[in-house]
Amino acid sequence: RGALIESFRLIRTNLNYLSDKNKVIMITSSIKGEGKTFTAINLAQSLSSAKGNKVLVLGLDLRNPQIHAYLDINKNEKNGITNYLINNSQDIDSLISKNDNVDFDFILSGPIPPNPSELLGSNKMAKLIESLENEWDIVLFDSPPLVAVTDATMVSQEIDTIIIVVKVGQTDKKAFEHTIQSLRNVKAPIGGVVLN
């Protein structure tokens, strides 16, 4: 749809003006259901269609993953990021997927682990981000909401920009304020807000 496409082109343009170095971008929200996965996927499509950018979407919501649903994939058929973080022999290249309906690559979250925050805060995760940053022009993280869990803040120091999605009529003001404060407490690079 024209208006939707233009909205994401505007976000893409604003990101370009925000900073020259926006290779690793986290999309998060305060609570679930605000549209962060929807935003991550559509922004990735917009970014990949510009100047032939090589874009990767990484499913970091290890508690309630949704990328597979948006891309109509059976998540049980694919390994994901948790397989890589837990299994020392797992090759990250084997987890990268493509889809005929989108122009970007993606890695699903994988099986839901008992300790998402510990996995995301691990040295292995930090090294993975550095490796992905060298191979792709842009890496987008679809991360979990920030109010309920600390997962997103665990990797916030490894990224260039955080985009917070808020939804009209749904986002709670106190939850949003808590999200902003949590990110400021760890000196996370807040880039802006997307109003869904």
C-alpha positions in Angstrom: 0.0 0.0 0.0 1.3 3.4 -1.0 0.9 5.2 2.4 2.5 2.3 4.3 5.5 2.2 1.9 6.0 5.9 2.1 5.9 5.8 5.9 8.7 3.4 6.0 10.7 5.3 3.4 10.4 8.3 5.7 11.7 6.3 8.6 14.6 5.1 6.4 15.4 8.7 5.4 15.3 9.9 9.0 17.7 7.1 10.0 20.1 8.3 7.3 20.0 11.8 8.7 20.3 10.6 12.3 23.8 9.3 11.9 26.3 8.0 9.3 26.8 4.9 11.4 23.5 3.1 11.7 24.6 -0.4 10.8 23.1 -2.2 13.8 19.5 -1.1 14.7 17.3 -2.5 17.5 13.6 -2.3 17.2 11.8 -2.6 20.6 8.7 -1.4 22.5 7.5 -1.1 26.0 4.9 -3.9 26.0 3.9 -6.6 23.5 1.5 -6.0 20.7 2.8 -2.5 19.8 4.0 -3.5 16.3 7.8 -3.9 16.7 8.0 -7.0 14.5 5.8 -5.4 11.9 8.0 -2.3 12.0 11.3 -4.4 11.8 10.1 -6.4 8.8 8.8 -3.4 6.9 11.8 -1.3 7.7 14.1 -4.1 6.6 12.2 -4.3 3.3 12.5 -0.5 2.8 16.2 -0.5 3.7 17.0 -3.4 1.4 15.4 -1.8 -1.6 17.5 1.4 -1.1 20.8 1.3 -2.9 20.8 -2.5 -2.9 21.6 -2.6 0.8 22.3 -6.1 2.2 20.0 -6.3 5.2 19.7 -9.0 7.9 16.8 -9.3 10.4 17.7 -11.1 13.6 14.9 -12.5 15.8 16.0 -11.6 19.3 12.6 -11.9 21.0 13.4 -15.2 22.6 10.2 -15.3 24.6 7.5 -14.6 22.1 9.0 -14.7 18.6 6.8 -13.5 15.7 9.0 -13.1 12.6 8.0 -16.6 11.4 4.3 -15.7 11.6 4.8 -12.5 9.5 6.8 -14.4 6.9 4.5 -17.4 6.9 7.2 -19.9 8.0 6.8 -22.9 10.2 9.2 -22.0 13.1 9.6 -25.7 14.0 11.2 -26.4 10.7 14.1 -23.9 11.3 16.9 -23.5 13.8 17.6 -20.1 15.1 19.8 -17.8 17.2 19.3 -19.8 20.4 20.7 -22.9 18.6 23.8 -20.9 17.8 24.2 -19.4 21.3 23.8 -22.7 23.0 25.5 -25.1 20.6 29.2 -24.4 20.1 29.3 -26.4 16.9 26.4 -24.5 15.2 27.5 -22.5 12.2 25.8 -19.1 12.0 25.7 -19.3 8.1 23.5 -22.4 8.3 20.8 -20.4 10.2 20.5 -17.6 7.6 17.2 -17.9 5.7 15.7 -16.2 2.6 12.1 -15.8 1.5 10.8 -15.1 -2.0 8.4 -12.4 -0.6 11.1 -10.2 0.9 14.5 -8.8 -0.2 16.3 -9.3 3.1 17.9 -12.2 4.9 16.8 -13.3 8.4 17.6 -15.5 11.3 14.7 -16.8 13.4 14.9 -16.8 17.2 14.8 -20.6 17.4 13.5 -22.7 20.4 12.5 -20.7 23.4 15.3 -21.0 26.0 15.0 -21.0 29.8 17.5 -18.1 30.2 17.1 -15.5 27.3 18.8 -12.6 29.2 21.9 -14.7 29.9 22.2 -15.8 26.3 21.7 -12.3 24.9 24.2 -10.8 27.4 26.9 -13.4 26.6 30.3 -12.8 25.0 29.3 -15.1 22.2 26.4 -12.8 21.4 28.7 -9.7 21.4 31.1 -11.5 19.0 28.2 -12.5 16.8 27.0 -8.9 16.5 30.5 -7.8 15.4 30.7 -10.6 12.9 27.2 -9.8 11.4 28.1 -6.1 11.2 31.1 -7.0 9.0 29.0 -9.1 6.6 25.8 -7.1 6.2 25.2 -3.4 5.4 22.5 -3.2 8.0 21.5 -5.6 10.8 18.0 -5.1 12.4 17.2 -6.7 15.8 13.6 -7.6 16.5 14.0 -7.5 20.3 11.5 -8.2 23.1 9.5 -5.5 24.9 11.5 -3.8 27.6 9.0 -3.4 30.5 8.6 -7.0 31.4 12.2 -8.3 30.8 15.7 -7.0 30.5 16.6 -9.0 27.4 16.9 -5.9 25.1 19.1 -3.9 27.5 21.6 -6.9 27.6 22.6 -6.1 24.0 22.0 -2.4 23.9 25.7 -1.5 24.2 26.5 -3.5 21.1 24.2 -1.5 18.7 24.2 1.8 17.0 20.6 2.9 17.3 17.4 1.9 19.2 14.0 2.6 17.7 11.1 2.4 20.1 7.6 1.5 18.7 4.6 3.0 20.4 1.0 2.2 19.4 -1.9 4.7 19.4 -4.4 3.9 22.1 -2.4 1.0 23.5 1.0 2.2 24.8 0.8 2.9 28.5 2.5 6.3 29.4 4.2 4.9 32.5 5.4 1.8 30.7 6.9 4.1 28.0 8.6 6.3 30.5 10.0 3.2 32.3 11.3 2.0 28.9 13.1 5.3 28.2 14.6 5.4 31.7 15.8 1.8 31.5 17.6 2.6 28.3 19.1 5.8 29.6 20.3 4.0 32.7 22.5 1.8 30.5 23.4 4.7 28.2 21.7 3.0 25.3 21.7 5.0 21.9 18.0 5.9 21.6 17.4 7.1 18.0 13.7 7.9 18.1 10.2 6.7 18.2 7.9 5.2 15.6 4.2 5.9 16.1 2.2 2.9 15.0 
